[in-house]
Amino acid sequence: MMQRMITSFAIMAFVFPPLFFGGLMLDALIILFVLFGMFEIISSCFKKFDYLLYATTVGYILSSLILSFDFVIIMLPILLLILFIFVISNEEMSVDKISIVFTVICLVLFTVYAIKAIYLLDKNIMFFILIATYMCDTGAYFTGRFFGKHKLNPRISPKKTIEGSIGGWVLGAVMSLLFAYFVLPDFNTIIIVVSAICLPVVSQIGDLAFSAIKRHLDVKDFGNLLPGHGGVLDRIDSLIFNLIIFISIMNIYAYFG
């Protein structure tokens, strides 16, 4: 517990300046996220680490920092073709594992896009999403610890409870709404309310989704970079989904609103 808390404070001290100031510091943080995230998923999928696969996937994702995002998306079928070439040419690469790599590539790519889009709007939106994500995580942990009796999904995550899930949703929704009320008073109210309600739910789905991947790959954590937390993907699995879904909510509102 103490190790986990110390690591949490160290993570906040490391990521807060880039998130607050943006610019080149934020770009550097994004690059580190991509480098470590793809390293972890490829290491988890394959016994023998493939540096060519790593360079291909990282290069593709980071190209979105330079090239038009629309162009990068157009190139996605070509990346898929390349990944199947890896499967065909390397007997150690199965279709199911390369499919997991492709799924994570898409998640990471859209996360990078979401971060860049959010900072073009208002950096405080990032903190709104962070609060919805990690207050949910905190609420779920303590509510589940003290009141949890009914298992949420023992097949994927035996420790999570329905009571913890509800407690996490309530705390995440309330705290993010309070933050938006004081810090984002001029932002679209409908988007804020819908996001505050949805993001704590999405946060838990994201956590379970990555837990399902780990179960399939038979690994406890994606890495060991962060003592008490595992790897980078273990720490930001919920955030990845929330960043993507927030942008989706905004796009849906812009389309129908």
N, C-alpha and C positions, 0 to 999 in steps of 0.2 A: 504493500500500500504506500509506504513512504517513498520507495523507489519510483513508483508510478507518479506520485505528486511532484517529486523533484524533476522528473523528466518533463512533466506537463509545464512547469514553470520555465524550464530551459527552452522548450519548444516555443512558448509564447514570447520569450525574450528574443528568440531568433527570428520569428516570422512577423512580429508586430511592426518593426520599422519598415520592411518592404511593403506590407499591406497598408500602412498608414501613408507613407510618402509616395508609393507607386513608382513610375518611371523605370529607370534601369535596374533599381533594386528589386522591383517586382518582376521584371523580366528574368533576372538572375534566379529568383526564387522559383519561377515557373520552370526554368531550365533544369534546376536541381530536382524539382518534383518529377519531371519527365524522365530524367536520367535514372533516378532511384526507383521510380515506379515501374518502369519497363524492365530494369534489371531484376527487380523482385519477382515480377510475374514470369519472366523467362526462366529465372533460376528455379522457381517453384514448379514449373511445368516440365522441365527437362533435366535429367541427371547431368548431362554434359552441356555446359553453357555454350551457346552458339553466338559468337561475337558478330558474325555477319548478319544474323537475324536481328540482333540487338541494334547494330548500326543502322540497318534498314528501317526498323520501326521508329527509333529515336529520330532519325533524319526526317522521316515522313512527318512526324508530329511537330517537330520544331520548325519545319518549313512554314507552318501556319503563322509563325511570328514574323515572317518576311513576306510571304506571298499572300495573295487574296484567299480568304477562307473558302470562297466559292470554288476557286480553282483547286484547292486542296481536296475538297469534297468530290469534285469531278474525277480526281485521280484515285479515289478510294477503290474502284473496281480493279485498277491496275495493281494496287497494293495487295488486294485479295488474290489476284492471279499469282503474284510473286510469292505469297505465303503458301499457296498450293504447290508451287515449284519446290519450295523447301520440303513439303510433305512428300512429294514424288521422288525427290533426290536423296532424302535422308530417312532411312528406315526407322530411326529413333523418334521421328516426329509424326505422331498420330493425328488424325483429323480432329478428334475431340480436343486435344490440347492446343493445336494451332487455332482452333475456333475460339478457345478461351483467350488466347493472345490477341486475336482479332477483335474480340469483344472489348477487352481492356484498352486496346488501341483507340477504338471508337469513344469509349468513356473518357479517356485521358485527352483525346483530341477535342471533344466537345467541352471538356472542363477548361482547357486553355482558351477556347473561343469565348466561353461564358465569362471567364475572369476579365479578358480584354474588353468585352462588351459592357460589363458592369462598371469598369473604371472609366469608360467613356460617359457614363451616366452620372454616377456619384459613388465615391469610394465607401461612403457610409452604408450603402446597400450590401457591400461585402460583410461588414460587421453585423448587419441585420441577419444575414444568412448564417454567419458563424454563431450568433447567439441562438437562433432557432435550432441549429444543429447540436451544439455542445451543451446547451441547457437541457435539451431533450435527453442527451446521453447521461448527463448528471442526474436529472430527475428520475430516469429509468433505473439507474444504478441504485440510488438510495431508496426509492420506493420499492423496488424489487427486493432489496436486501432486508428491509424491515417489514414489508407487508406482502411480499410475493408468496403465493400459494399455488397458483395454477400456471402450468407451463404454457409458454406461448407457442413454441415450435421445437420440441425436444429432438426432432430428427436432425435439425440444422444447428440449433444453439440451445443445449440443455439447460443453461443457467437463466435464460431470459423468461420472464413471467408476464402474464397478461396485466397484472397489477402494475408492474414496472413499466410496461408499455404505455398504459394510460397515464401514469404519473409523469413519464417523460414527455408525452404529448402535451399535457396541461402546462408543465413548466416551460417547455419550448415555445408554445403558442403565446402564453402570457408575457414572458420576458421579451420576446421579439416584438410583440405589439407595443409594449411599454417603451422599448427602445425607439421604435418607429414614431411613436407619438411625440417624443421629445426631440429626436434627432432628424427625423425625416417627415416633418409636418406637411411639407408641400408636395410630397410624392403621392402618386395615384393611390387613393384610399382603397379602391377595390383590389388592386394588385397586392397591396400590403396585407389586407385582411385575408384574402384567399391564400396568399403565401404563408402567413403566420399559421393558418389552420392546416395547410397541406404539408409544409416542409418538415415538421416533426414526425409526421407519418412516413414521408419519403425517406427521412433520415434513418428510420428503423428498417425500412425495406432495403435501403442501400447496405446497411450493416449485415442484414441477413443474406443479401445477394452475394456479398464477398465471403461470408461464412460458408455459403453453399459451395463456392468455388474452392475454398480451402478444404472442405470435406471431400470434394471430388478428387482433389489432388493429394489428399492425405497429408496435409501439412498443418501445423498448429498456427504458425504465423507466416506472413510473407517474407519477413526478414527479422533482423535483430538489432537494427540501427538504433532504435529507441527503447532503452531498457524499461521494462514494465508495460510497454505498448506494442512491441513487435517491430514491424517495419513501417515505412511511410504509408503504404496502402492500408495497413491495419488502422492507422490513425486518422486517415482522411476518407475512408470508404463512404461514410455517410455524407460528408461534405461534397464529394464528387457528384453524387446523385442530386443533392440539393442545389448546387450551382447550375447544373443542367436543367433541372425542372423549373427553377426560377425564371431562367431565360425562356423556357417553353411557355410558362404562364404569361409572361410579358408579350410574347409573339402571338399567343392565342387571343389575348385581350386586344392587341393592335389590329388583328385580323377581323375580329367580330365586333370590337367596340366602336 
